[in-house]
Structure formats: C-alpha cells, structure tokens
C-alpha cells in the first residue's frame, strides 16, 4: 500500500514537473515571440533573440546567419558574446557544421574538441579562398578557441531555409535533448520574424527606389518642361523675328503647313497695288540718315498696318515704294478683293495727309506726296528663287501695269486700270481718264481716277431683261447730246414695235 502511494506521489510529481516545464516553455515562447515580433529591423530581431536565448538557456556565445536568396551561402547577421562580432562573414552551403545544417535542414551537434577545432579551421580556410570564390571576405567567422561543443539549428519557414542559429560553448553539453524541441520552435519563430522583416526591408528598399526614381522623373519632367518652355520662348522670339520678313498671310500659311517651302507657282486673278512717294529721292539728299530712317519707318509702319487691316499681302518694300496684292494666299472673290484694295489705298492717302501735318510741325517743309496705281488681272504668284533662298512674290504684266499706272497717277491720287474699275464701280465713284500705252501690251489701257466711296454709284445705270441689256455710265459719256439721241432712237424702235 505504501509503495502504491509512493508511486502515485511520484507520478503526481512528474506530472506537476511536466506541467511546470510546459508552462515555462509556453512562457518562454510567449516572451520571445513578443520581443521579436515588435520590430521589423532584422538586426534588432536577431539581437533580441540571441540575448533572450542567453537569459533562458545560458547561451553565452551564439550567432544567427541568414541564407542568401540563391541559397548558396550563409551570411552572419548578428552575434552574441564574441569579442569580434564577425557580422558579414560568409559560410558556403555544405561546408562545416553550419553549412551542412543549411544544406540538409537538420540540427547538428558537435561535442568533441578535436572535431570542433577541425571544423573551425575548415571554415577559416573556406573564408580565405582565392579571388575567384564569391565567398572571399575580409570578415572572419567568430569562434571560441577552447570550444568543447557546438549546436547548429536550421531556421525554417514552410520547410524553406531562412537561416541557421548556432551556439558554441566551452562545456561539453550545451543543452539536453528535451530543450531541442523548444529551441527549434523558437528558432522557427525567429525565422518567421526575420522573413517578415526581410520582406519589409525589401519592400522599403523598393519603395525607396521607386521614390528615388519618381523624384528623378519629377526632376526630369521639371527640367524637360523648363527646357520646353525655354525652347518655346526661343522659338516664339525667333518666330516673331521671322514674321517681320513675311506678310501675315504668307507667314501663317508657311507655319500652318498650308504653304510648302519649295519652288512652286500658280496663275490666278489678283488685284495689284503699287505706290511711290514723290520727292523722296530729293529728301534723301537733304536729311541725315537717322532722321530719314525714322521718317520712312513711320510711313511704312502706318501703311503696313492699313494693308493688314484690309487683308492685303505685302509683297515688298523698295525704298519708299510699296507692292501689295489681294487674292492670295486667301481670297474673298475678285470683286471683293478689288474693293478692299481700293479702300485700302483711299485710307492710305488719308493717313499720309495726317503724317504730312505731323512732319510739317517737326520742320519738314518739303511735303511728301504719294502716287498710287492699281490693276486687276491674272498674275503668276508663289515661291520664286533658288534651292537655298525663296521669295514669295508675284510676276507678270499685271505687276508692270500697276507700276505704270502709279507713274502716270497725279499726286495723292489713285489711278485704276479698266479691269479694276469694272470690279469696283458699284461701290466707288471714279472719273474716266486718258488711255495709256504700256510696254508689252499692244492695246491702250483705259484708266480711271478714284473720287470717293458711294453708297450707290449714281453715274452707273445697269438693267437687264430678256431681249434688252442696258448699261449707262454717265462719268464716261463725253457728249451728252449724242447719248440722248442714241437713247431716243432706241425708244422709237420700241414704240414702233408696240404700234
């Protein structure tokens, strides 16, 4: 009976001892888990783990090594208890106890001093491999000179090796077999924490690289935008400079792509304007160049503004002479182009009169007067020149005729060809002038002098019905009696038909 009681008491003690051990193990696991899971810093996790293992198991000399991504070598992450920390030292898979544990993923013990020394020598030799070996490193693997035993435990996560936990001691037995399961659990928990930290660090590294790349991209975009703005500003300035050499219509046609920059011409109906200043040659001999330049610039600027207002294409300035045409690159129709051209000429004469008054006040006693000639007809227009230099201009008898009309015009008057007069006579009152001979044209050219604008040209009567077409321009009739007799004769014929 006494033996049975003793046996029961012993069993009870064993159960109690086992429970206490399990409780202690749970508490150890809980404490270590709490410590290592609070951080995502690899070194801090490893340091906490090694420190706690010493606190609970008395592991005075230990280290944690992490496996490389290619699973070819281990690198010392953190050490505990060594004078020389040895962080960064490398061990190849399959070499020495730690390398074999990494390769086999199995716990290994060493309890023989000779074997331990051989192992350490092998590791040191492995670290000193030639330059051709990727494991060569200046950092030496730490180790105890008088070590009696070593245990290396694989740190696994889903059977994937994360690293190795290694313990050295000058004692023969570091821990008993009962502790292996607990230490294995702690090693694997540390593996989870280390892997999470590693993944976090990789993510942070990627984020940092992305932020850096984004920052570079932002800088690149900023610099690009700045360069684009600078280039745009330069092009704008250059464009503004170039625009001074072209009529606005031609400039717009070139830069919009409507007009190719190549030698090409076409024949089309245009109204051509030519003007010149009387007495300008004499003025150049009397005025200083600076004063003359200012005066001419003022005159040409005013005339150009008026031309642009009415839609004229400024061909060129020849000293004080101006050549303008209507109908290209854009046209509103032959009649509208001709009316716009004559309207422009009338406004130019009005503006010149204002300029004369202004110049007189500034001491220019000799007045400057303009002569203007206008002709409507088919001309050749387009890009003329060489492959290297082009000029958008017009050529033909129409240009010569406009120039001839200008030379025959009275001062401050506008002389038209009959072709232009027929297009504008409904809107502008004109006076018939003499016919002129022009070189290159076999017949005389009838001319007309512009008088003024008219809401309705009372000199012109035009009526058309079936069988009758009547056109009378009183400004052209030289003998009124002959005209009346002619109309009377027509009326008699009509009356005789009715009777």
Secondary structure by P-SEA (a helix, b strand, c coil): caaaaaaaaaaaaaaaaaaaaaaaaaaaaaaaaaaaaccccaaaaaaaaaaaaaaaccccccbbbbbcccccbbbbccccccccccccccccccccaaaaaaaacbbbbbccaaaaaaaaaaaaaaaaccccccccccbbbbbbccccbbbbbbbcccccccbbbbbbccccccccccaaaaaaaaaaaaaaaaaaaaaaaaaaaaaaaaaaaaaaaaaaaaaaaaaaaaaaaaaaaaaaaaaaaccaaaaaaaaaccccccbbbbbbbbbbbbbbbcaaaaaaacccaaaaaaaaaaaaaaaaaaaaaaccccccccccbbbbbccccccccaaaaaaaaaaaaaaaaaaaaaaaaaaaaacccbbbbbbbbbbbccccccccccccccccccccaaaaaaaaaaaaccccbbbbcaaaaaaccccbbbbbbbbbbbccccbbbbbbbbcccccccccbbbbbcccbbbbbcccccccaaaaaaaaaaaaaaaaaaac
